[in-house]
Amino acid sequence: MDQSIINFKVYEDSVEYVGMAQATLPDLTALTQSISGAGIAGNVESVILGHFDAMTLGLNFRTVTDQSVKLSEPRRHTIDLRVAQQDEDVVAGKVVVRAVKHSCGHSQERQGRLRRPAAPSNGSGEYAVRYWATYIDGKKVREVDQLNFICYVNGTDYLADVRKALGM
C-alpha cells in the first residue's frame, strides 16, 4: 500500500543538487479530436494515440540560489526529482522504501519574484517540459518524448507503429 513521499531532492543534468523545492509534476492531457457525422448520434471525443498537450514542471524554491538561476540558461536542461517513497507491505507487516525518479527535459523557464522581508524569497520557476520519464526502483515505467514520437507506459511503446508508418 502506497503511503507517502518521505523526501526528495532536485538535481540538474543528473549531477548537481539544485536545492530545496516543492515540485508540481507535469499533467498528461491527451489531445482529442471531435468526431461527428453519419452513423454517430452526436459528437464523440477521440483520443489521439500518444499525443499530449504542452507540459510544464513547477519548482518552488525557498530562495534564489546559484543553481536555481542556472536553470534559466537558454539551453536544454534535465531535471531529476529523486524521491524516497514510503509504502507498506501489508502482508509482511513492514514499511518499504521505494526509489522513484522523475526525469524531465526542459528548455524554457519563467522566474518568480521577491516577496517580503524575513521570508523565503521565492526562486521559483515554471519550466516547459519536452521529455518526461518515470522510474520506480530503477525500472522505467513511463516515458513521454514528444519530439521523438515516444509514448512508453508499462512496457508498451504506443507510438512504435506510428514511427514505423512515418518511416522513422
GROMACS elastic network, one bead per residue, 0.5 to 0.9 nm:
[ bonds ]
;  ai    aj funct       b0    kb
    1    86     6  0.89256   500
    1    87     6  0.54552   500
    1    88     6  0.50347   500
    1    89     6  0.63933   500
    1    90     6  0.69226   500
    2    85     6  0.79543   500
    2    86     6  0.65313   500
    2    88     6  0.63208   500
    2    89     6  0.88549   500
    3    85     6  0.77193   500
    3    86     6  0.55942   500
    3    87     6  0.51041   500
    3    88     6  0.69419   500
    4     7     6  0.89019   500
    4    84     6  0.89099   500
    4    85     6  0.59172   500
    4    86     6  0.51712   500
    4    87     6  0.69829   500
    5     8     6  0.75618   500
    5    83     6  0.69201   500
    5    84     6  0.60921   500
    5    86     6  0.59021   500
    5    87     6  0.88640   500
    6    83     6  0.76035   500
    6    84     6  0.54600   500
    6    85     6  0.54727   500
    6    86     6  0.60641   500
    6    97     6  0.85394   500
    7    82     6  0.85686   500
    7    83     6  0.60420   500
    7    84     6  0.55576   500
    7    85     6  0.73259   500
    8    20     6  0.86670   500
    8    21     6  0.88807   500
    8    81     6  0.65559   500
    8    82     6  0.53416   500
    8    84     6  0.60575   500
    8    85     6  0.85865   500
    9    17     6  0.72499   500
    9    18     6  0.79089   500
    9    19     6  0.71354   500
    9    20     6  0.68547   500
    9    21     6  0.78396   500
    9    80     6  0.80716   500
    9    81     6  0.57883   500
    9    82     6  0.53913   500
    9    83     6  0.67578   500
   10    16     6  0.84528   500
   10    17     6  0.60060   500
   10    18     6  0.54731   500
   10    19     6  0.61946   500
   10    20     6  0.71369   500
   10    21     6  0.72597   500
   10    23     6  0.88586   500
   10    79     6  0.69185   500
   10    80     6  0.57737   500
   10    82     6  0.65470   500
   10    83     6  0.89888   500
   11    14     6  0.56416   500
   11    15     6  0.63047   500
   11    16     6  0.52936   500
   11    18     6  0.51992   500
   11    19     6  0.78156   500
   11    78     6  0.81841   500
   11    79     6  0.56844   500
   11    81     6  0.64508   500
   11    82     6  0.77554   500
   12    15     6  0.62550   500
   12    16     6  0.53434   500
   12    17     6  0.66121   500
   12    18     6  0.62622   500
   12    67     6  0.83858   500
   12    71     6  0.79746   500
   12    77     6  0.68232   500
   12    78     6  0.56664   500
   12    80     6  0.62687   500
   12    81     6  0.89896   500
   13    16     6  0.68093   500
   13    77     6  0.62188   500
   13    79     6  0.61400   500
   13    80     6  0.73651   500
   14    17     6  0.83509   500
   14    78     6  0.71774   500
   14    79     6  0.72201   500
   14    80     6  0.62963   500
   14   103     6  0.87938   500
   16    67     6  0.81317   500
   17    20     6  0.89496   500
   17    67     6  0.78409   500
   18    21     6  0.86026   500
   18    65     6  0.82655   500
   18    66     6  0.85459   500
   18    67     6  0.51883   500
   18    68     6  0.62274   500
   18    71     6  0.89540   500
   18    79     6  0.89806   500
   19    61     6  0.71884   500
   19    62     6  0.86141   500
   19    65     6  0.78884   500
   19    67     6  0.73753   500
   19    68     6  0.75204   500
   20    60     6  0.84081   500
   20    61     6  0.60014   500
   20    62     6  0.67757   500
   20    63     6  0.87413   500
   21    59     6  0.60146   500
   21    60     6  0.51238   500
   21    62     6  0.64881   500
   21   124     6  0.83626   500
   22    58     6  0.79935   500
   22    59     6  0.57431   500
   22    61     6  0.66257   500
   22    62     6  0.85482   500
   23    57     6  0.72750   500
   23    58     6  0.55005   500
   23    60     6  0.62849   500
   23    61     6  0.87809   500
   23    81     6  0.84201   500
   24    27     6  0.89342   500
   24    56     6  0.84370   500
   24    57     6  0.58244   500
   24    59     6  0.65258   500
   24    60     6  0.84102   500
   25    55     6  0.88577   500
   25    56     6  0.73648   500
   25    57     6  0.52304   500
   25    58     6  0.66577   500
   25    59     6  0.87820   500
   25   102     6  0.85677   500
   26    54     6  0.89020   500
   26    55     6  0.52977   500
   26    56     6  0.50704   500
   26    57     6  0.52067   500
   26    58     6  0.78711   500
   26   104     6  0.89885   500
   26   129     6  0.76407   500
   26   132     6  0.83519   500
   27    53     6  0.85832   500
   27    54     6  0.86868   500
   27    55     6  0.62262   500
   27    56     6  0.74961   500
   27    57     6  0.87126   500
   28    52     6  0.62562   500
   28    53     6  0.71243   500
   28    54     6  0.84482   500
   28    55     6  0.70636   500
   29    51     6  0.84940   500
   29    52     6  0.53779   500
   29    53     6  0.54922   500
   29    54     6  0.81848   500
   29    55     6  0.83488   500
   30    47     6  0.64049   500
   30    48     6  0.69955   500
   30    49     6  0.81400   500
   30    50     6  0.74539   500
   30    51     6  0.58631   500
   30    53     6  0.62123   500
   31    46     6  0.85047   500
   31    47     6  0.60045   500
   31    48     6  0.56505   500
   31    49     6  0.82702   500
   31    50     6  0.84372   500
   31    51     6  0.56443   500
   31    52     6  0.51304   500
   31    53     6  0.59889   500
   32    45     6  0.59684   500
   32    46     6  0.52591   500
   32    48     6  0.54716   500
   32    49     6  0.89704   500
   32    51     6  0.85483   500
   32    52     6  0.88418   500
   33    44     6  0.81910   500
   33    45     6  0.56428   500
   33    46     6  0.51693   500
   33    47     6  0.65534   500
   33    48     6  0.70286   500
   34    43     6  0.62828   500
   34    44     6  0.56412   500
   34    46     6  0.61945   500
   34    47     6  0.89628   500
   35    40     6  0.83600   500
   35    42     6  0.84997   500
   35    43     6  0.56057   500
   35    44     6  0.50894   500
   35    45     6  0.61449   500
   35    46     6  0.66761   500
   36    39     6  0.84616   500
   36    40     6  0.61224   500
   36    41     6  0.79100   500
   36    42     6  0.61351   500
   36    44     6  0.64951   500
   36    45     6  0.89856   500
   37    40     6  0.57552   500
   37    41     6  0.80587   500
   37    42     6  0.76804   500
   37    43     6  0.79908   500
   38    41     6  0.80192   500
   40    43     6  0.71439   500
   40    44     6  0.79508   500
   41    44     6  0.86618   500
   47    50     6  0.85505   500
   47    51     6  0.82547   500
   48    51     6  0.57512   500
   48    52     6  0.82710   500
   49    52     6  0.87926   500
   49   151     6  0.86950   500
   49   158     6  0.71720   500
   49   159     6  0.72698   500
   49   162     6  0.89494   500
   50   144     6  0.82447   500
   50   146     6  0.85996   500
   50   149     6  0.78851   500
   50   150     6  0.75232   500
   50   151     6  0.53555   500
   50   152     6  0.85837   500
   50   157     6  0.89321   500
   50   158     6  0.62468   500
   50   159     6  0.61167   500
   51   146     6  0.74343   500
   51   149     6  0.84885   500
   51   151     6  0.80076   500
   52    55     6  0.80127   500
   52   144     6  0.88512   500
   52   146     6  0.78682   500
   54   128     6  0.75978   500
   54   129     6  0.74420   500
   54   130     6  0.79064   500
   55   127     6  0.84879   500
   55   128     6  0.61169   500
   55   129     6  0.52103   500
   55   130     6  0.70973   500
   55   131     6  0.88287   500
   56   106     6  0.83910   500
   56   126     6  0.64520   500
   56   127     6  0.53032   500
   56   129     6  0.51079   500
   56   130     6  0.85208   500
   57   104     6  0.78578   500
   57   106     6  0.84152   500
   57   125     6  0.83660   500
   57   126     6  0.57197   500
   57   127     6  0.50519   500
   57   128     6  0.65599   500
   57   129     6  0.64342   500
   58   124     6  0.76706   500
   58   125     6  0.60563   500
   58   127     6  0.62743   500
   59   123     6  0.85580   500
   59   124     6  0.55941   500
   59   125     6  0.55191   500
   59   126     6  0.63518   500
   59   127     6  0.79971   500
   60    63     6  0.88094   500
   60   112     6  0.85289   500
   60   122     6  0.67708   500
   60   123     6  0.66946   500
   60   125     6  0.65162   500
   60   126     6  0.84820   500
   61    64     6  0.70544   500
   61    65     6  0.85543   500
   61    68     6  0.76590   500
   61   120     6  0.85230   500
   61   121     6  0.83684   500
   61   122     6  0.57244   500
   61   124     6  0.50277   500
   61   125     6  0.80786   500
   62   119     6  0.88171   500
   62   120     6  0.51141   500
   62   121     6  0.61981   500
   62   122     6  0.51708   500
   62   123     6  0.62505   500
   62   124     6  0.76719   500
   63    68     6  0.86185   500
   63   120     6  0.55977   500
   63   122     6  0.50180   500
   63   124     6  0.79759   500
   64    67     6  0.82936   500
   64    68     6  0.62851   500
   64    69     6  0.68988   500
   64   120     6  0.89065   500
   64   121     6  0.65736   500
   64   122     6  0.64376   500
   64   124     6  0.77571   500
   65    68     6  0.51584   500
   65    69     6  0.61854   500
   65    70     6  0.85111   500
   65   123     6  0.71583   500
   66    69     6  0.52568   500
   66    70     6  0.61740   500
   67    71     6  0.67889   500
   68    71     6  0.54063   500
   68    72     6  0.75901   500
   68   123     6  0.66992   500
   68   124     6  0.79065   500
   68   125     6  0.85060   500
   69    72     6  0.55861   500
   69    73     6  0.76490   500
   69   111     6  0.85234   500
   69   123     6  0.78280   500
   70    73     6  0.55834   500
   71    74     6  0.82392   500
   71    75     6  0.86966   500
   71    77     6  0.71930   500
   71   107     6  0.89832   500
   71   108     6  0.85707   500
   71   109     6  0.74611   500
   71   125     6  0.87338   500
   71   127     6  0.89572   500
   72    75     6  0.82205   500
   72   107     6  0.86515   500
   72   108     6  0.70424   500
   72   109     6  0.58022   500
   72   110     6  0.77174   500
   72   111     6  0.78178   500
   72   125     6  0.86795   500
   73    76     6  0.83938   500
   73    77     6  0.86576   500
   73   107     6  0.86869   500
   73   108     6  0.83158   500
   73   109     6  0.86660   500
   74    77     6  0.89326   500
   74   107     6  0.67753   500
   74   108     6  0.67129   500
   74   109     6  0.85465   500
   75   106     6  0.84408   500
   75   107     6  0.58197   500
   75   108     6  0.77885   500
   76   105     6  0.68477   500
   76   106     6  0.57599   500
   76   108     6  0.79795   500
   77   104     6  0.82186   500
   77   105     6  0.56590   500
   77   106     6  0.54513   500
   77   107     6  0.62732   500
   77   108     6  0.89368   500
   78   103     6  0.66539   500
   78   104     6  0.55269   500
   78   106     6  0.63503   500
   78   107     6  0.88369   500
   78   131     6  0.87159   500
   79   102     6  0.80209   500
   79   103     6  0.57190   500
   79   104     6  0.51493   500
   79   105     6  0.62883   500
   79   106     6  0.76801   500
   80   101     6  0.66266   500
   80   102     6  0.56012   500
   80   104     6  0.63944   500
   80   105     6  0.87908   500
   81   100     6  0.81507   500
   81   101     6  0.55862   500
   81   102     6  0.51056   500
   81   103     6  0.64913   500
   81   104     6  0.84001   500
   82    99     6  0.72802   500
   82   100     6  0.60934   500
   82   102     6  0.66698   500
   82   103     6  0.85575   500
   83    98     6  0.80886   500
   83    99     6  0.58623   500
   83   101     6  0.59155   500
   83   102     6  0.81485   500
   84    97     6  0.63023   500
   84    98     6  0.59048   500
   84    99     6  0.51599   500
   84   100     6  0.64547   500
   84   101     6  0.88144   500
   85    96     6  0.82101   500
   85    97     6  0.55280   500
   85    98     6  0.50814   500
   85    99     6  0.63035   500
   85   100     6  0.68421   500
   86    95     6  0.67929   500
   86    96     6  0.59222   500
   86    98     6  0.64500   500
   87    94     6  0.87336   500
   87    95     6  0.58946   500
   87    96     6  0.51373   500
   87    97     6  0.62171   500
   87    98     6  0.71889   500
   88    91     6  0.87411   500
   88    92     6  0.86254   500
   88    93     6  0.71416   500
   88    94     6  0.58558   500
   88    96     6  0.56356   500
   88    97     6  0.84673   500
   89    92     6  0.55127   500
   89    93     6  0.56285   500
   89    94     6  0.54229   500
   89    95     6  0.61462   500
   89    96     6  0.66287   500
   90    94     6  0.68280   500
   90    95     6  0.84555   500
   91    94     6  0.81472   500
   92    95     6  0.88775   500
   98   136     6  0.70326   500
   98   137     6  0.59435   500
   99   135     6  0.79774   500
   99   136     6  0.58411   500
   99   138     6  0.72924   500
  100   134     6  0.71985   500
  100   135     6  0.56093   500
  100   137     6  0.61659   500
  100   138     6  0.76714   500
  101   133     6  0.80378   500
  101   134     6  0.56696   500
  101   135     6  0.51156   500
  101   136     6  0.66379   500
  101   137     6  0.83116   500
  101   138     6  0.80315   500
  102   132     6  0.69725   500
  102   133     6  0.57633   500
  102   135     6  0.65685   500
  103   131     6  0.77406   500
  103   132     6  0.55714   500
  103   133     6  0.51496   500
  103   134     6  0.63981   500
  103   135     6  0.83673   500
  104   129     6  0.62346   500
  104   130     6  0.73887   500
  104   131     6  0.53645   500
  104   133     6  0.66068   500
  104   134     6  0.88685   500
  105   128     6  0.82921   500
  105   129     6  0.56021   500
  105   130     6  0.56406   500
  105   132     6  0.65270   500
  106   109     6  0.81973   500
  106   127     6  0.61181   500
  106   128     6  0.52871   500
  106   130     6  0.56780   500
  106   131     6  0.71164   500
  107   127     6  0.71399   500
  107   128     6  0.61228   500
  107   129     6  0.70633   500
  107   130     6  0.77143   500
  108   126     6  0.82692   500
  108   127     6  0.56494   500
  108   128     6  0.55077   500
  108   129     6  0.82689   500
  109   125     6  0.60928   500
  109   126     6  0.55504   500
  109   128     6  0.66123   500
  110   124     6  0.80821   500
  110   125     6  0.50967   500
  110   126     6  0.54108   500
  110   127     6  0.68401   500
  111   122     6  0.89048   500
  111   123     6  0.68349   500
  111   124     6  0.57865   500
  111   126     6  0.71894   500
  112   121     6  0.88216   500
  112   122     6  0.60677   500
  112   123     6  0.56648   500
  112   125     6  0.57449   500
  112   126     6  0.85519   500
  113   121     6  0.73268   500
  113   122     6  0.62011   500
  113   123     6  0.70524   500
  113   124     6  0.77645   500
  114   120     6  0.84831   500
  114   121     6  0.51410   500
  114   122     6  0.61983   500
  114   123     6  0.80246   500
  115   119     6  0.74553   500
  115   120     6  0.75480   500
  115   121     6  0.57634   500
  115   122     6  0.70331   500
  116   119     6  0.60268   500
  116   120     6  0.79414   500
  116   121     6  0.73037   500
  117   120     6  0.82503   500
  117   121     6  0.83083   500
  118   121     6  0.87583   500
  119   122     6  0.88686   500
  120   123     6  0.85978   500
  121   124     6  0.88811   500
  122   125     6  0.88494   500
  129   132     6  0.71745   500
  130   144     6  0.80905   500
  130   145     6  0.63523   500
  130   146     6  0.62407   500
  130   147     6  0.72270   500
  131   143     6  0.74672   500
  131   144     6  0.57023   500
  131   146     6  0.67598   500
  131   147     6  0.81873   500
  132   142     6  0.77970   500
  132   143     6  0.56672   500
  132   144     6  0.52539   500
  132   145     6  0.66398   500
  133   140     6  0.72008   500
  133   141     6  0.76890   500
  133   142     6  0.53449   500
  133   144     6  0.63381   500
  133   145     6  0.83147   500
  133   152     6  0.88771   500
  134   139     6  0.83721   500
  134   140     6  0.59439   500
  134   141     6  0.58276   500
  134   142     6  0.51197   500
  134   143     6  0.65339   500
  135   138     6  0.54426   500
  135   139     6  0.50940   500
  135   141     6  0.56201   500
  135   142     6  0.71498   500
  136   139     6  0.53002   500
  136   140     6  0.65853   500
  136   141     6  0.68488   500
  137   140     6  0.85488   500
  140   143     6  0.74758   500
  140   152     6  0.88978   500
  140   153     6  0.84645   500
  140   154     6  0.76845   500
  140   155     6  0.81876   500
  141   152     6  0.75407   500
  141   153     6  0.56370   500
  141   155     6  0.68894   500
  142   151     6  0.76361   500
  142   152     6  0.53393   500
  142   154     6  0.63198   500
  142   155     6  0.82031   500
  143   150     6  0.69088   500
  143   151     6  0.58468   500
  143   153     6  0.65977   500
  143   157     6  0.86824   500
  144   148     6  0.89186   500
  144   149     6  0.80488   500
  144   150     6  0.56154   500
  144   152     6  0.63992   500
  144   153     6  0.84967   500
  145   148     6  0.55699   500
  145   149     6  0.60295   500
  145   151     6  0.65829   500
  145   152     6  0.87636   500
  146   149     6  0.52575   500
  146   150     6  0.64018   500
  146   151     6  0.78498   500
  147   150     6  0.79654   500
  148   163     6  0.86754   500
  149   159     6  0.61179   500
  149   160     6  0.79429   500
  149   162     6  0.78371   500
  149   163     6  0.66488   500
  150   157     6  0.65600   500
  150   158     6  0.73546   500
  150   159     6  0.56783   500
  150   160     6  0.72957   500
  150   163     6  0.85010   500
  151   156     6  0.81071   500
  151   157     6  0.54484   500
  151   158     6  0.54279   500
  151   159     6  0.57458   500
  151   160     6  0.83146   500
  152   155     6  0.66060   500
  152   156     6  0.54002   500
  152   158     6  0.60832   500
  152   159     6  0.78018   500
  153   156     6  0.54624   500
  153   157     6  0.65482   500
  153   158     6  0.77251   500
  154   157     6  0.85100   500
  156   159     6  0.88842   500
  156   160     6  0.87353   500
  157   160     6  0.55949   500
  157   161     6  0.86390   500
  158   161     6  0.73584   500
  158   162     6  0.81409   500
  159   163     6  0.61908   500
  159   164     6  0.85952   500
  160   163     6  0.52336   500
  160   164     6  0.62875   500
  160   165     6  0.87196   500
  161   165     6  0.60881   500
  161   166     6  0.85612   500
  162   165     6  0.50607   500
  162   166     6  0.61802   500
  162   167     6  0.86337   500
  162   168     6  0.85205   500
  163   166     6  0.50817   500
  163   167     6  0.61781   500
  164   167     6  0.51018   500
  164   168     6  0.56991   500
  165   168     6  0.76056   500
